Amino acid sequence: MIIPKVQRRYCRFCKKYTEQTVTEAKRKPRKKNSRSQRRFMRKMKGYGSFPRQNPKGREKPTKKLDLRYKCAECKKTQSIGTGFRVKKFEIRKE
């Protein structure tokens, strides 16, 4: 899938159509101090085994892609939807 780097889209902050640049959101590491992560690490301390069945062979063939659109006028960033799955992705520079 090829997407142009600059698109003319509706900005909900400016309330008009503006030029917006597309960027791919980078994945961030998990937070070590979140409640669920602390609970998981506490379970892992026990016998040194995984606390539940380890999922094998159920991986998705593609990762979800998250696109961010930055408005050229108000400089605010917005993401549209929850992302979509695609094998090949390229941002075309025009």
Order of alpha helices (4+ residues) and beta strands (2+ residues): beta-beta-beta-alpha-beta-beta-beta-beta-beta
